[in-house]
Amino acid sequence: MPTIKTQASGRGRSRGVILSGLLGFMVTAPATAALYESDKLKVYGDFRLRMEQDWDSQTSSGSDRDDRLRARVRVRLGLNYKASDMFDLGVRLRTGSDDSQQSPHITIIDFDDNDTGDAHFNFDKWYLKAKQGGLWGWVGRNGLPIWKANEMFWDDDVTPAGIAAGYDFDLAGGSKLGLNAGYFSLPAGMQEFCGNMGHGQAVLKTSMGGAGLTAAVGLFGIEEGASDSGESDCDIYQRNNGERDYTIWVGNLQAKLKAGDRPLAIGADFMHNTEDYNVGEPGISASNQDQTDGWDVYVKYGSTRNKGDWLLGYWYADIEQFAVNSSFSQDDWMRWGSATQTRSSDFKGHELRGALGLGGGMNLVARLYLVEANTTIEDGNRFRLDFNYKF
């Protein structure tokens, strides 16, 4: 799919003009469920304005990183066409850098006069989807079709290309069992691919004592894609991630209930990579050879569905270096890595979240991250304030 590029500015002046236009659009645009919707066609999108502060951070060698304050935006625009009762066609355009599969954000102002980086537009979704009863499938490029409560294992912005299918069963007592599977090429940036992944997952949704329960287990096999002949598209990844296989079991548990007329969610996720790595393989040392387990726990209270609604949340995570492939997992918790690729593993830490619903598809979300590495002295603190508008 084609890419659209704009020139980056070190001081972000041109992006200040972009920001002014987007803010004007937010003020004047009607609060509707979609930009356009008919029986066949739906045009939708979302906008995010983010203020992000990173401070008191050091590298793995112990040197201090400069504190950083920047303003960022994300814009996505999608189209879905219902060709028949069975088939749907979809595409979506997003902002970001050509060299980042994890982040669709563009820095418009860096208040410390750093380079604001690239401003590109790419199609991150293009697919044909079919559904008949409980059976569904799609081919093309789309979000990974698995159940997950967060992005600790897989970032929502990482959209692989391939084929996926699943079936949803109705069980006794109102319970449901879903099976999904797929085989994909994995993105290296937004224009290239490196390696493949096959997966299968089972998801059980039931209830017990007035609480809705979800339990999921999945197996994800990632095949390395680096070329033996020299440079390859995999070189963009951090930590030699394109040069090793991953075989990861992921288990998820979540309970949802009401507390004081507000929704309460409590959950945990577990990850285990069954690969046996040898010292001397790319990126493998005696200190990280057996770093293959990860877990997180969380509690969320409230929602932002309606104007005036609020949400509070807390997460704790301990993710060893090879428990996930950090080129495809979340990029929120730390600034480790390069401008376009995040090293989002080998850490433990906390997330504190507060959010407020503004109505009309808008909300404010504040998040504080406090992290430190498991195998080095690298650490960092991050605060984000997001204004989100879905249209």
N, C-alpha and C positions, 0 to 999 in steps of 0.2 A: 504494500500500500504506500502511497506517496507521503512525503513529509513536507511540512511548510516551515520555513525558517525565517526568523527575524534577527537583526543584528543586535548583539549584546553591547551594553554601554557600561563602562567601569563605574560611573557615578549614578547609573540608573535613571538619568534624566528622561529618556524616551519612555521608560516604563512608568514614570510618574504620570505621563500623559495617558498611558493605558489605564493606570489605576483610576485616574479621574473619570475616565469614560465609563469604567466598570461600576464605580460607585454611583455615577449618575444613572446608569441602567438599573441598579438595585433600588434606587429611590423611586424611580418612575415606573418600573415594571409592575404589572398586576400580580397579585399573589394568587397564582393559579396552580393547579396540580401538574400541568404540563404547558409548554409553549404552544403546542397545537395537538389536538387529539380528535380523531374521528373513529368510525368503526374499523377502518383499515390501518390508519397511520397515526403514529404518536411521535412527536418531537419533544425531547426533554433535555434537561441539563442541570448543572449545579455550578456554584461559584463559591470559592473560599478566599477570605482575606485573613492572613496569619501574621501575627507578631511573635517573633521567636528570639529568646535570649538564652545563650549558652555562657556559662561562667564556671570559674574555679575547676578547670579541667587540666589533667596532665596526660602525656603520652605514655606508652609502655616503657620508654627509656627514662621517664621521670621529669622530662622537660615540660614547662608550662605551655599550654595553648593560650593564645590571646582570647580574651572574652569577645563575644560576638553578639550583636543585636541587628536583626534584619526583618524587613517586611517582605512577605511572599504571597503569591496568589496561585490558585488552581482554577482552571476553567475546563469543563467537559460538556460536550454537546452530542447527544445521541439521537438516533432515529430507529424506530421499530415499525416494520411493515408486516401486517397479518395477511399473508397471501391466501390462506384458506383456514378452515377450522383446525387443520393439522399443522400447517407450516408457518413459521415466522422468519423474517429476514431482519438482521440488525447490524448497525454500524455505530461506532462512537469515536469522536475526535477528542484528544486531550492535549493539554499543555505539558511542558516538561523539557527535558533534554534528550536528544537522540541517544546519549550515552547512559541513560538511567532507565532501567526497567522497573525500579522500585518507587521512584518519586515523580509525580506529575506537577510538582510545584516549580514556580519561577520566582527567583529573587528580584524584586523590583527596586528595592532600596536597601543598601547595606550601610548602616549608620556608622560603621568603622572604616568606610572607604575601601572595602575589599571589592574584588571583581565580582560582579553579580552573575557571571556565568552565562550559559546559553539559554535562548528562548526559542523553543521549537514547538511544533504541533505535529502530532502523529495519530494515526488511527490505531487505537489499542483494542478495538473489538470489530470483528466482521465475521458474521456467522449465519448459517442456516440451521434453524431449530425445528424439531418435529415433536409433537406430543399427541398421544392417543390413549385415553384412559390413564392408567398408572404408569405407562411406558413413555419414556422421553429420550431424546438424543440430540446432539448437535455436532456440526463439523465446521471448522474455521478457527477463529481466534476469539477467546472469551475468558471470563473469570473462571478460576478453578472450581468445578462443581462439587464441592464437598461441604459438609456441615462443620462449622467452627465458630467459636464464640469470640475470637480475637485473631490478631495477625501474628501471634508469636511463632507459629510454624510457617504460615504462608501469608504474604502481603497481598491485600486485595488489589493493589495496583499492578501486580505481576500477572499478566494475561498470556498464558501459553497458547500455542497453535496446535490443533490436532483434532481428535474425535473423542466424544464422551457419550455415555448412555447410562440409564438407570431405570429402576422400577420401584414404585411405591405400593406396598401392600397394606390393606386394612386388616387389623387383628381384632381379636375379641376384646370387649370392654372399651372400645374406642382407641386402643393403641394403634400405632402405625410403625411399620418397618420399611426403611428405604435402603436400597442398594444402589451404589453408583461406582462407575469405573471409567477409566480413560487412558489414552496414550497420547503424549504431547511432545512437541519440540519446545525447548525452553529458551526464553528470550535472553539475548546478550545485548543490553540496550534496547532500543525500540525498532531497530532496523535489521538486526541479525539474530541468529539463533545458535545455541551451543548445547549439545547433548540432548537427551530425551528422558522422559519420565513416564512410567506406568503406575497406575494406582487403583486400589479398590477400597471401598469403605462401606460399612454397615451402620445404619443410624436407627436407633429405637427411640420412639417418643411415646410416653405413657404418663400415667398420673398415679399418685399415692398420697393419701392423707390430705387431699386438697392442693397438693403441689404438682406442677407439671415437671416431669423428669425427661431429660434427654441424655442418652448414652451413645457414644460413637466409638468405633475402632476402625483404623485404616492402616494400610501398608502402602508405602510410597518408595518406589525404586528409581533412583536417579542414576543414569548412565553418563559417565564422563564423556566430553566431546572434544577435548583438546587434540590437536593434530601432532603426530610424531615428527612431522617434517619441518616444524618451526612455528612461526607466528600463526595464530588462529583467532577467530572471533571470541574465544574463551578468555583471551588475555585481558579483557576488560574487567573480569571478576577480581575481587580481593581474595586473599588466602588460598590461591591455587584451586579455587572451587570448581573450575572446569576440568581438573586433572585427576579427580577421584570419584568413585562411586559412593552413593549413599543408599542404604536400605533402612528406612525409618518407620517404626511403628508409632502411631499416634493414637492416644486414648483421650476421650473427652467425657466429662460428667458435668451436668448442670441441672440445678433445681430452680424453678420459678414459682413464686407464690405472692400473696398479697400481705402487706404489713401496714396497718394504718391507712388503708385504701390506696396505697401506692405499691407499684410492682417492686419486688425484691428478687434479685438473681444471685445465686451463689454457685461457684463452679471451680473446676480444676482441670488442667490439661497436662498430659504426660507424653514425653517423647523419648524414644530409645533407638539409636542407630546401631544395627547389628553387625556392621562392617568391622573387620579386624585389620587395622592399619599397622604398617610396619615402619619403624624408624628409618628415615632415609628416603621414603616416598615424598613426593612434592608436598611441602607444608607440614610434614609430620616430624615431630621431635619426641624425646622421652617425656617432656612435660605435658604434651597434649595428646599423646597416642591413645589414651583411654578416656578422653573427654567426650563421651557419647550419650550422655543423659541430660534431660531437661524437664522442668516442670514449672507450672505457675498456678496460683490460686487467686481468686478475686471475689469481690462482693460489689453489687451495684444496687442502689436504692433510688427509685423514682424514674422519671422519664422526661423527655422534652417534646412530647407529641403535640401538646397544646400550648397556647400562650400562657405564660405564668408557671408552667410545670418546671420542675427542677430535678436534677439528678446529682447524686454523690456516689463516688466509686473509689475503690482501692484495689491495686494489683501488687502481688509480689511474684517475682520471676527469678529463677536460677537456671540459666541455659548454658550448658557446657559447649565447647567450641564446635564439636561435630554432631551435636544433638540435632541441629538443623543445618540446612545449607543456607548460610547467611547472605547469599546473593539473592535469595527469594523470600526471606522472612522479613518481619517488620523493620522499618527504618526510623521509628519514632523515638526510641528511648535514648539514643546517643548520637554524637556527631563523629564517631570513629569511622575512619576510612578516607575516601577521596571526596571530591565535590559531587560525584555522580554515583558512587558505589559505597554502600554501607557495610561495615563489619559488625553485623548485629547478632553476635553470639559471643561466648566466653564472657558472660557477665552475670551479675546478680544485682537486684535493686528493686525500687519501689516506683509505682505510679499513683499519684493522687489526682482525682478528677472531680470537677464541678461543672455543671452545665445548666443552662437556662433556656427554656423554650420561648421564642418571641412571636410565634404564630406565623401563618402564611408561608410555611416551609423554611423558616429561619430559626437559628439558635446560636447561642454563644457557648463555647466549650473552653475551659481552662484546664491545663494539665501540667503537673510538675513531675519531673523524672529525676531520680537520684540513683546513680549506678556506679559500680566498680567492677573491674575485671576479676575473673577467677584465677588466672595463671600469671598475671603481671600486676603492676601498680597503676595501670591506666584507670582513669575514672572520669566523672563528669556530672554536671548538673544542667538541667534544661527546663525552661518554662515556655509554654505556648498558650496563646490566646487566639482562638479561631472564631471568626464570624462565618457561618455557613448558610447558604441560601440555595434551596432546591426548587427547581422550576420545571 
